[in-house]
């Protein structure tokens, strides 16, 4: 299985570090240096998650020179907060792409959803010999749910908006998948959530203002993540490398989701990588599960990926999920 092509859609509007600082009452230097945000894309009036996913998917298929009819499966990783509640998006994507014969599914592991999608796609290729093309696409705008006056959700101030897509094919050229690894931390199952709008606490006219991302126990979450987050990232990356038959010394590039600057550097240091072997997404913020796709596209455009390059993708999603993938570039990439 190879990542044959990429597509990314980013809204035109941006919010700067200075604007975020004004909204949060933080010094702009803290936003730029500690949180690692110089600017980030924010949605315009037409930038809904499923539509952004569709536009990215159209770009990915266009880059590959494939029509919608060539798609065997559509795997949607459109975020749970999307155009409509209680609604699936794989059929919508198939409709917009003209993928009339495709099968599909919606998948959600928050910001680790791409890793889950790669695992499912690998299984589909392995068990269904007729499958030749799988499209993975997602859209994200959880930035709408950030309360910039809540210091307990400061780690979410980078949430942005956009869409991204992969076309996966059985044969190359592309980034050949060599290894995958996953972890889950159930102790943080309730740590981050929107506390209203579900069956436990339905929306009412009186609680609409509470429809924002909140941290249930900030101190407990901080202690747990301080102790486990970076080590778990390193574990899943090393496990995926081991499945592929490599070690971190063989890595050429790491596509890592956006996180605070010090954490990004800690992951690189833990793997013995130089800063130029990754792209820090300080001008894009955090597009959730789409960050690794964006990072790959930027790396390809900057010439950081060459024939034979060994690449790792790594992500984490609240819940808590961790995942990593290892791929090798064989014969180029359409992006």
N, C-alpha and C positions, 0 to 999 in steps of 0.2 A: 504494500500500500504506500502510495506517495502523495504528498501535498503537491499537486500539479500547478495550481494557480491560486492567487490571492486577490481579494477585493476589499477596499476600505472606503467607507463614506464618513466624512467629518462635517458637521455643521459649520457654516461660515462664521457665526458669531463666536466671540471669545470673551472671557472674563480674565482680568489680569490679577497678579499677586496683590497689587495695590488695592484693587476693588475688593478682593477677598479680605484683605486686612481691614478695610473700612467696615465691612459687614461683621467681622468677628471681633473687632477691637484688639487684634493682635498686631504687633509690629510687622511691617511689610517684610523685614529681613527674616523674621521667623517663618513666614509663609514661603518665602523663596528658598531659604537655606535648610530649615529643619523639616518642613513639610514637603519641600521639593516641588513647589508649584510656581512656575513663572507665568503661565497662563494655561487655560484649558478651554476646550470647545463647549458651548452651551447651546441647547436646542432653540431653533426658530419655531414659528407657529406650525410648520408642516413636518417637523422632525420627530415623528413618532417611532417607537422602537421597532415595530414590525416593518414599517416603511424604510427605515434606515437599513435594516437587515436586507430587505429586498433590493435596495439600490446597490449595496455592497455585493450581493449575490449576482446581480446583473453584471457588475464590473468583473467579478471573478470568472464567470462564464465567458464574458467577452474576451478577457485576457487569454483564456484557454482556447478560444475559437470554437466553443461548443454551444449548441442550441439547447433550450430548455428540455426538449424531447429526449436528449441524451441522458438526463438525470434518472438514476434508478431509485435513489433514496434521498429524501430531504430530511436532514436532522436540524431542527430548530433549537438554537440556544438563545433565543430572544428572552430577555429578562422577564421575571415574573411580574414586575411593575411595567405594564405595557399599555397598548392602545385601548384595550377593553379588559375589564376583569372577567374571570372565569371563561377564558377564551384560549384556544390553541392557535398556533401560528404556522406550523408546518404546512397545513393546507392552504393558508393564505399566500405563503411564499411560493408554493407550487403553482397556484393560480396565476400569480404575477409573472412567474418565469415561463409559463407555458409548459410546465413539466407535468403534462396530463397523465402520463403513465406511472409517475413516481409513487412509491410508498413513502411513509414519513412517520416521524415521531417528534415530540417536544421533550426536551431534556433540561433539567435545572439542578445545578449544584452551585448556584450563585457564581462567584468569580472563578471557580474551578470547572465550570461547565464545559469548556473546550476540551479538557483532559478526559472527561467522561465521554464526550462525543467521539474523540479519537478511539477510545476503548470500544465503544459500540460499533464504530465503523470497522475497526479491525476484525471484530467478530462477524460482522456482516460479510466482509470479503472472504473470510475463512470458511464460512458455512453455506454461502450462497454463491456458487460458481458463476451464475449468470450475471451477478452484479459487477458492473464496470465503472460506474461513476456515482459518487456520493457527494452531495453538496451539504456543507455545514455553514449555517449563517446565524448571526445574532445581532440584536440591536439593544442599546443600553442608554437609559437616561435616569438612573437612580439619583443623580444630583438633585432632582426635584425634591427628594425626600430628606435632604440635609437641613438641619437646623443650625445655622451658623452662629447662634448664640448659646449653643449647648457645648460646653468645653469637653464633655465626656464623649462626644462624637467627633473630636478634632481630627482623628485619623480618617474620617470620611469626607473632609473638606475638599479632597481632590477628586471626588466623583464627578464625572463629566458626561458627555453624550456622543454617540456615534454608532456606526454599524461596521461589521467586518464579516468576511466570508472566506472559506476554503473550498476548493474543488479537489476532492480526493479521487484518485484513479488507481486501478490495479497495477498498471505499469507506468514507468517513467516516461519522460524526464520529470524530475522534481525532487523534493525532499523525502527520501525513503524513511518510513518509520521503522526504527530498530528496537526501541524499548519504551515501556510505559510503567509507571509506578503510581500508587495511590495510598493515601492515609486519611483517616477520619478521627477526629477528637470529639467524642460525644459529651465530654465534660463541658463543652462550650455550646451545647445544642440550643440553649435559650439566651445566649449572651447578647445577640444583636437581632433586633426585629422591629417591625412597626407594631406597636401595642394595640392598635385599634383597627377595625375593618374586617376582622375575622369573626368566627363563630363565638369565640370566648368574649369578645368585646366588640359587638357590631357598631358600625358607624351610626352616629346620631348627629343632629344639628349641634349638639353641645360639645362633641369631642373631635370635630373636624380638624382643629388645630393640632391635635395629638397625632395626626397621620404623618408621622415623621419617623425616621430611623432613630432608635434609642438603644442604649446599653443598659442591660438589666442590673448588673453589679460591676461597675467600672473597675474597682480595685481588684476584685477577684479575676476579672478578665485580663487586666494588665499583668498581674502576677503570673498567670498561666502562660500568656503569650511571651512575656519576657523570658520565661524558662524554656519554652518549647518551640516557638515559631521558627527562629533561624535554624536550630538543629533539625527540625522536621523538614524544612526546605532542603537542607543538605542531604538528609536521608533519602528523600524521594528522588532527588536528582542522581545520587550515587546508585540507587537501586535501578533506575532506568538505564543508567550507563552500564551497570553490570549485566543487565539483560542483553544489552547491545554488544557486550564484549569489550567495553572500553572503561577507562577511568577518567577522572576530572582532568588529568594531565593531557588528555587527548582533545578536550573541548576547544573549539574555535570561537563559538559565540553562544551567549546565553540570552534568550528572550524571556525577560522577567516582567511580571506585572508591576505597575507603579506602586511604590511604598515610600515611606519616609527615606530621606537620603542616606541616613546612617545605616538603616537596615539593608538597603540596596548594596551599599559598600561592604557590609558584613557578609552577605551571601557571596559576593565576588571574592572576598578575601578567603572565605572558607573553602572555596573551590580553587584557589590559587590563580584566579583570573585577573587580568588587568582591566582597568575601567574602559578602555577602548574595545574590549571584547563584549560589550553590552551597550545598549542605548538607554540612557535614563530618560524617561518620558516626561521631563519637566515642563515641556510645552504642550502636553496633551492631557495631563492629569491621569485619572484612572477610569478606563472604559470597561471595568469589570473583567469578564471572561474574554474580552476582545483584545486585551493588551498584548498577549503574545503574537497575535496575528499582525497587529500594527507594528510591533517591534520587528517582526520578520520582514515586513514590507519596507520599513525604513532601512533595515540592514542591507537588503537587496539593492535598494536605490543608492545607498552609499558605497556599494562595492565591498561590503564586509563579508559577504558570502561568495565563496568561489567553489569551483569543482572539487568535490571531496570534503568540503567543510563539514565538521561535526557540530551539530547545533542541539542545544537543550532548550526546552520550553518549561517554565515552571510557574505555578499559580496556586493561590489559596482562596477559599471562599468561606464566608461566615457559615458556621454550622457545627463543626469546622471541617472543611475538606482541604486536602493538599494533593497536588498532582504534578507529575513531570513526564515529559516525553523527550526522547532522543532521536534525532533524525540526521541523515547524511545527504548532502546535495549531490545528485547524480544527473548530469546533463542539463542543468539550468532550471530556471523557475519562471513562470509567467506571472507577472505582477505589475 
